[in-house]
Amino acid sequence: MSSRRMTTIAGSLVTAAFSTVMIFSVTASADEGPASSKGGKAVDEAPAGVELTTTLPGTISVDNSSQKTDLTATVKNDGSKDSGKIRLLVVGFDGMTVKNVQGCSPIEEKDLPEGSNSGFACPIDNLAAGKSKSYAVDATFDVKKTGKICLPVQTSDGKKTFWQQGPVPFGTTNPSPNAPATPLLLGTDNKPVAPGGDELPKTGVERDLLPLGAAGASLMAAGVAGLWWSQRRPRRTTC
């Protein structure tokens, strides 16, 4: 075989390997599926002509080594009139921790919804009729746990909640602990891999009988979508 032919073959192999790495890299990054309002519902009546909703990506991807993920949270006004001053909250539960939301401020721990671990408030001066506003969300997701996110849309003072999506889970029923990344689907309860390997953790009665302290009780309560406790804690958020 001539040296020129060997050089050509070697070059082709390098190109193929580089292409594979590029494809692999893209696959391991966040891959958001079609936006969805799954797990959302209207709560307090919005002003006439204002129709506020939110959407989350149908799919996200979690880096198994760093636990990092990112997604887009969107608030929309599908009505015929402007919203006026409102705010969007982005709140994490269980294994999902919200680290940053672009253009938003962290919610103080004392003001977080019961059972949540993190949250950001995004003030919106006005959302015109037919318009939407999207926010880049950085988060971590511990794939050994379940994880949820909640998006309430409220008046600027938080006294009314016009719409709330969640707490809605992200998860997979086919965990892949040895892969570089794990894809998670919106509205799917995560089935985490047990610390010992590929065996799934026990669920049902045995799991329910684990000791429940204040944090455990909070997490159980937080799992009910649309949970309202503003009457008991009037200055705190929903979810």
Secondary structure as UniProt FT lines:
FT   HELIX           3..28
FT   STRAND          35..36
FT   TURN            38..39
FT   STRAND          40..42
FT   TURN            48..49
FT   STRAND          52..57
FT   STRAND          59..63
FT   TURN            64..66
FT   STRAND          68..77
FT   STRAND          86..94
FT   STRAND          96..101
FT   TURN            102..103
FT   STRAND          105..106
FT   HELIX           109..111
FT   TURN            114..115
FT   STRAND          116..124
FT   TURN            129..130
FT   STRAND          132..141
FT   TURN            143..144
FT   STRAND          147..155
FT   TURN            156..157
FT   STRAND          161..171
FT   TURN            177..178
FT   STRAND          181..186
FT   TURN            195..196
FT   HELIX           205..208
FT   HELIX           214..222
FT   TURN            225..226
FT   TURN            230..232
FT   TURN            234..235
//
